[in-house]
Amino acid sequence: MRANTVYQEVVADRHHIHMNSTIWSTLSNFVQYLGKTNKAVVDHTDKGWHVTYINRDPELLRRQEAMAQYVPYAECISNDAGSSYDNMMTAACL
């Protein structure tokens, strides 16, 4: 998403914090700060700065880890009994 578009959405909020009350004098400096501190993925193109937010919500990260360890039950019962991979899957399913 273009950084200017994000800024316009923030400014549309009546209770937003004005840019001149921060340590950054320009939107470009603020966007570069977000990129350097890994708070967002930042890319500079001919059309301007593009920003992608990195969601570091602890609850979301916990759910993603749980889903990465999830083994569907169908995989547990469909494997052959002879392979070592099957033994590992069966152990994970129990």
HULIN-V50744 format. One record per backbone hydrogen bond with DSSP energy under -1.0 kcal/mol. NH is the residue of the N-H (numbers start at 0). CO is the residue of the C=O. If there is no record, write none. Layout:
<<NH | CO> <NH | CO>>
This chain:
<<2 | 48> <5 | 1> <6 | 2> <7 | 3> <8 | 4> <9 | 5> <10 | 6> <11 | 7> <12 | 9> <15 | 12> <20 | 17> <21 | 18> <29 | 25> <30 | 26> <31 | 27> <32 | 28> <33 | 29> <34 | 30> <35 | 31> <36 | 32> <37 | 34> <38 | 33> <39 | 33> <40 | 51> <42 | 49> <44 | 47> <47 | 44> <49 | 42> <50 | 0> <51 | 40> <53 | 38> <60 | 56> <61 | 57> <62 | 58> <63 | 59> <64 | 60> <65 | 61> <66 | 62> <67 | 63> <68 | 64> <75 | 71> <76 | 72> <77 | 73> <86 | 82> <87 | 83> <88 | 84> <89 | 85> <90 | 86> <91 | 87> <92 | 88> <93 | 89>>
